[in-house]
């Protein structure tokens, strides 16, 4: 069994996944637009070029997403996507990229369990936690 995050966006899924791929070394495995689906003619014209489903591989992890039709989109809340990195430098880099243009909830810093941990909501509205797996000094 796998538990895989599926993120919904307000029209900017392609931009978000391009950013995540660049930042975390992810590779898009599959992408479909609403125009590719059987319901293409039932969608408003401005939705036809939006993402109905995207699949990204990041290391051994999968991240999925889509652009929600406007009447079905709601702001993400009540969860965070957690990113586990190996070094403090990598934690700082990933956190800076996710936080850029977003909102820092907890600045990246040393904690009692990790040399680097931070929380933010990115510019696409997705909440993230970045945690370095090394033990603190």
C-alpha positions as CSV (number, residue, x, y, z in Angstrom):
1,X,0.0,0.0,0.0
2,X,1.2,3.5,-0.8
3,X,-0.2,6.8,0.5
4,X,0.3,9.5,-2.1
5,X,-0.5,13.2,-1.8
6,X,-2.8,14.6,-4.4
7,X,-2.7,18.4,-4.6
8,X,-5.5,20.6,-6.1
9,X,-4.6,24.0,-7.6
10,X,-6.6,27.0,-8.7
11,X,-5.4,27.0,-12.3
12,X,-1.6,27.0,-11.7
13,X,-0.8,23.3,-11.4
14,X,1.6,23.3,-14.3
15,X,3.5,26.2,-12.9
16,X,3.6,24.6,-9.4
17,X,4.8,21.2,-10.7
18,X,7.5,22.9,-12.8
19,X,8.7,24.7,-9.7
20,X,8.6,21.5,-7.6
21,X,10.5,19.5,-10.2
22,X,13.2,22.1,-10.5
23,X,13.5,22.5,-6.7
24,X,13.4,18.9,-5.7
25,X,14.7,17.1,-8.8
26,X,11.2,15.7,-9.7
27,X,10.4,14.3,-13.1
28,X,6.9,14.5,-14.6
29,X,5.9,10.9,-15.6
30,X,2.5,11.7,-17.0
31,X,0.4,14.8,-17.6
32,X,-3.1,15.2,-19.1
33,X,-5.1,18.3,-19.7
34,X,-8.9,18.7,-19.6
35,X,-8.8,19.0,-23.4
36,X,-7.5,15.4,-23.5
37,X,-10.5,14.1,-21.6
38,X,-13.9,12.9,-22.7
39,X,-15.4,15.9,-20.9
40,X,-13.4,18.4,-22.9
41,X,-16.5,19.8,-24.6
42,X,-18.3,20.2,-21.3
43,X,-15.5,22.3,-19.8
44,X,-15.4,26.1,-20.0
45,X,-12.9,27.2,-22.7
46,X,-10.5,28.6,-20.0
47,X,-10.2,25.2,-18.3
48,X,-9.4,23.1,-21.4
49,X,-5.7,23.9,-21.3
50,X,-5.5,23.2,-17.5
51,X,-4.2,20.0,-15.9
52,X,-6.7,17.3,-15.2
53,X,-4.0,15.0,-13.8
54,X,-0.2,15.2,-13.3
55,X,2.1,12.5,-11.9
56,X,5.6,13.5,-10.7
57,X,8.3,11.2,-9.4
58,X,10.6,12.8,-6.7
59,X,13.1,10.2,-5.5
60,X,11.1,7.3,-4.3
61,X,8.0,9.4,-3.8
62,X,5.1,10.2,-6.0
63,X,3.3,13.6,-6.0
64,X,0.0,13.9,-7.9
65,X,-2.1,17.0,-8.7
66,X,-4.6,18.8,-10.9
67,X,-6.3,22.1,-11.5
68,X,-9.7,22.0,-9.7
69,X,-12.6,23.5,-11.6
70,X,-13.2,26.9,-10.0
71,X,-16.5,25.8,-8.4
72,X,-14.7,22.9,-6.7
73,X,-11.5,24.6,-5.6
74,X,-11.0,25.3,-1.9
75,X,-7.9,26.6,-0.2
76,X,-5.7,23.8,1.2
77,X,-5.8,23.4,4.9
78,X,-5.4,20.9,7.7
79,X,-2.3,19.2,6.3
80,X,1.3,19.8,5.2
81,X,3.5,18.0,2.7
82,X,6.6,16.9,4.6
83,X,10.0,16.9,2.7
84,X,12.8,14.9,4.3
85,X,16.3,15.9,3.3
86,X,19.7,14.6,4.2
87,X,21.8,17.8,5.0
88,X,21.2,21.2,6.6
89,X,22.3,22.9,3.3
90,X,19.8,20.9,1.3
91,X,17.1,21.8,3.9
92,X,18.0,25.5,3.6
93,X,17.9,25.4,-0.2
94,X,14.6,23.6,-0.5
95,X,12.9,25.7,2.2
96,X,14.0,28.9,0.6
97,X,12.6,27.8,-2.8
98,X,9.3,26.7,-1.3
99,X,9.0,29.8,0.9
100,X,9.8,32.3,-1.9
101,X,6.7,34.3,-2.6
102,X,4.8,32.3,0.0
103,X,4.3,32.6,3.8
104,X,6.8,31.4,6.4
105,X,5.0,29.8,9.3
106,X,8.1,28.6,11.2
107,X,11.5,29.9,9.9
108,X,14.0,27.1,9.1
109,X,16.2,26.6,12.1
110,X,17.8,24.0,14.4
111,X,15.3,22.2,16.7
112,X,15.8,19.7,19.5
113,X,15.2,16.9,16.9
114,X,16.9,18.2,13.8
115,X,19.6,20.6,12.7
116,X,17.0,22.1,10.3
117,X,13.2,22.3,10.3
118,X,10.9,24.9,8.9
119,X,7.3,25.3,7.8
120,X,5.8,27.5,5.1
121,X,3.0,27.8,2.7
122,X,4.3,28.2,-0.9
123,X,3.1,30.8,-3.4
124,X,0.6,28.2,-4.7
125,X,-1.1,27.8,-1.3
126,X,0.4,24.4,-0.5
127,X,1.6,24.0,3.1
128,X,5.1,22.4,3.5
129,X,7.4,21.2,6.3
130,X,11.1,20.7,5.5
131,X,13.0,18.4,7.9
132,X,16.6,17.4,7.9
133,X,17.0,13.8,8.9
134,X,20.5,14.3,10.5
135,X,20.6,14.3,14.2
136,X,21.2,17.8,15.7
137,X,24.8,18.5,16.9
